[in-house]
Amino acid sequence: MEELKIKALIFDWAGTVIDYGSFSPVNVFLSIFSKKGVEITVEEARKPMGMLKYDHIKEILAFSRVRDKWKEVYGKEPEKSDIDELYKSFEPAVLEIIDKYSKPFGNNAEIIEKLKNKGYKIGSTTGYTKNMMDIVTRVAGENGYNPDFWITPDLIGNYGRPYPYMIFQNLIKLEIMNVKEAVKIGDTIVDIEEGRNAGVWSVGVIEGSSLSGLSEEEFDSLSAEEKKALRIKVKNEYFKAGAHYTIDNLSEIFNIIELINIRLGKNTTDRTSE
């Protein structure tokens, strides 16, 4: 039997490859709730990040503080029709600005191109819809990032993260026979859960992530001690969610591939805190 080794890497988009800090959806969530007279915090807007955006809105409305505020404003708890109405505002607002947040940040495009040149297949999953991704992939492609495959929740019956089905579609299209030969890289808790549910290796990226919640300028302005504390905090959140590994940025993925290949050779696949 052929020895197992990593053959495919499946990346999230915003907060992982593009849109440092994942600010595009956050700003729109804040805006649409504010227009309804219900102010939400950045933390509340970020917490469900990575989910299908309709489900994301549903999760925000389920937070006790937001639900109570909604009831105070409207005299009733939020209903499905309210989720529908909020989403109806969300999608066109995102489509209007998403092109400005679709360029790969740092040297991510070059890193992924290097992975492709080494023979790795590159897939992707997202919480965005196909309409949104049509714009994202065009702009990302114009700036050097072209994964071999991408898919959205609305193309598979709205089964977004943490369901594993987008990853399964990647494995089919990329022709990966064994789930242990694929790595999922993302910047949210549901990215990690998606990977674990699919049985692939789950890796959380720290810098530029939604979990970090900082712009590039804000991160760069931190002291060395503040950066260290932030990395520890985010790393612990990833491991609590079940991550096999964490990386500061995508340049470290080559080392992770080597570590995983060593473990595959030894047939050890339990979670690590390395």
N, C-alpha and C positions, 0 to 999 in steps of 0.2 A: 504494500500500500504506500502511496506517495506521502512523504512527510508533510505534516501540516505546517503552513506558514502564512503570514498575512499577505493577502492578495488585493484587498480593496479597502478604501477609506471612504467613509460616508460622513460628509460634513453638514452641519447646520449652516444657515446663511447669516442672518443679522446677529451681530454680537460675537460671531465666530470667524467669518471670512470678510463680511462687509459690515458697514454701519457700526463703527466702534461705539460700544455702550448701548447698542440697540435702542436708539432714541426715536427713530421714526414712529413705531407703534405707540411708544409711551406718550409722546406729545399729543398724538391724536386721541388716545384714551382720556387723557386729562381734559382735552378740549370738549369732547362730546358729552362727557358727564357734567362739565361746568355749564354747558348750554342747557342742560336739563335742570339746572339749579342744585345739583348734588356734587359738591367738590370732593374729589378723591385725592389721596396722597400719591406721590411718586412710588412709594413702597407698595401701595395697593395696586397701582397700575402695573408694576413689574412682577408681582408675586406669581401670577399664572403664566408668565412669559414662556413662549415656545408652543403653547397650545394653539389649536385652530382658533382663529380670532373670535368667532361666534361663541365658542366655549369659553374663551378668555373673558368676554363680557359677562357671561353667565356666572363665572367664578367670582368676578369682582362684585357683582350684585349679591352673591352669597355671603360675603364678609359681613359680620354682624354690624359693624359700625356703618357700613355703606347701606345695608338693608334698613337699619334704623333711621338713617338720614332720609332715605327714599320714602319711608313710611311717614316721616315728619312732613315732608314736602307734599306728598301726593295722597296721604291718608290711607294708604294700603301698601302691602308688600309688593315688590316688583314681580311681574308676571311674564309669561313667554312673549306676550305682545310688546312688552317694554324692551326685552332683549332684542326682538326683531327690529324695533324702531331705532335702538341705539346702533345696531349693526348696519342698518340702512344708512345711518349718518357716517359710520366708521369707514366703510369701504371706499366711497368716493373721495373722502378726505385723505385717505392713505394713497390712493391712486394719483392724487394731485401732487403729492410731495415725494413719493417713494423713489423716483429717479435720482433725487439729490442724496439719497442714502444707500445707493447700490454699488458704489465703487469698492473694490477690495481695499482694506486699510493695511498700512505698513507694507511689508513685502510678502503678504499672504499669496498673492497671485504667482509670484516667482517660486515660492515654496511648493505650492501645489503643482506647478508646471514641472518642477524638479522631481516630484513624486511620480508624475505621469511618465517622465523620461526614464525613470527607474523601472517602469513596467507596472506600477500600481494602477488599478482602476479607481476612478473617482466618482462617487455618487453623492447624493444629497437628499435631505428631507427639510421640511419647513412648516411653519404655522401659517404661512401666507397662502392665499388662494392662487389658482392658475392665472387669473386676470392680473394679479399683483406680480406674480413671478414672470409673466411675459415681459414686463417692464424691467424687473430686476435682472433677469438673465441677459437681456439685450445690453443694458448698461455695463453689467459685470463683464460680459464678453468683449465689449469695446475696450475694456480696461484690463484684459488679459486673463480673465477667469472663465473657463469653459469646462464644467464638469462633464463626465461622460453620460450622466443621467441625472435628472431631477424629477421630482413628483410632489404633488400637493395633496392635502387631505380631501379636497373636494373632487379629486379624480378617483378616489377609492371610497366613495360613500360617506365622506366626512368623518372617517375614522382617523383623527389626528392623534398626536401624542397624548398620553403615554402608550396608546396602542402601538404595536410593532409593525403594522402592515405596510407603512411606507418603506421601512427597512427591508421587509420581505420582497417588495417590488424591486428595490435596488438589487438585491441578491439575485433575483431572476434575470434582470436585464444585464447585470454585470457578469452573469454566469459563474457565481460563486457557489460551490457545492456544499461547503461546510461553514456553518455560522461562525465558527471560531477562527475563520480566515478573514474576518472583516472587523473593522474598528469603526465605532460611531464617535464623532467628536462634536461637542456642542457646549453651549454656555448657560444652560438652564437646568433646573432639576428635572423637568420632563424630558429633556434630551437624554439625561442619564437613565431615567426610567424606561424610555423608549428602547435604548440599547440593551438594557438588562432584560426587558421583556422579549426582545428578539433573540436573545442568546448570544449576541456579539459582544466584543469588548467595548466598554464605555469609558470615554475619556472626557474630562471637563477642562475647558480652557479658561484661564483666569483673566488675563489682560484683555480689555475690550468687551468683557462679558456683561450680560444683563445682571448677573449676580453681583458683580463689582459695582455696577451702576454709575460709573464715572465716565466723563468724556476723556479724550486723550490728553487734553490740556490739564484737566483736573488731576488725572493720574500722574502726569509728569511733574506737577507742582508738589506732590507729596514728598515728605522726607523719606530717607531710606528706612527708618523705623516704621513709619506709617504704611509704606508699601509692604513691608514684611508682615505687619499685623493684618493688612487687608488680604494678602495672599493666604495666610493661615486661616482666616475666617472663611474665605470662599472655598478653600481646599477642604475644610472640615464639612462644609455644607454638601459638597460633591460626594465626599466619602460616606456621609450619612445617608445620601440617596442611593448609594450602591456603586459609585464609580470604581473602576479598577485602577485608574491612574488619573493624575491631573498634570497639566502642563501650564507654564506661565504664558507661553505663546506658541504659535504653530511651528516655529523653528525647532521645537523640542520633540516633534512627533517622530523624527527619525530614530531618536534614542528609544522612544516607547516601542516602536516597531521591533527594534533589536531585542528589547527585554521580553516582549511577548513571544517572539520567535524562539527565544531560549526556553521560555516556559512551555511552549507547545512541544518543543523537542523533548522536554522532560515530562510532558503530559500533566502539567500542573496548571489548573485554570481557576483556582479559587481567587477571590478578591484580594488585592494587595493594597497596602497603604504607602507604596513607594511613590 
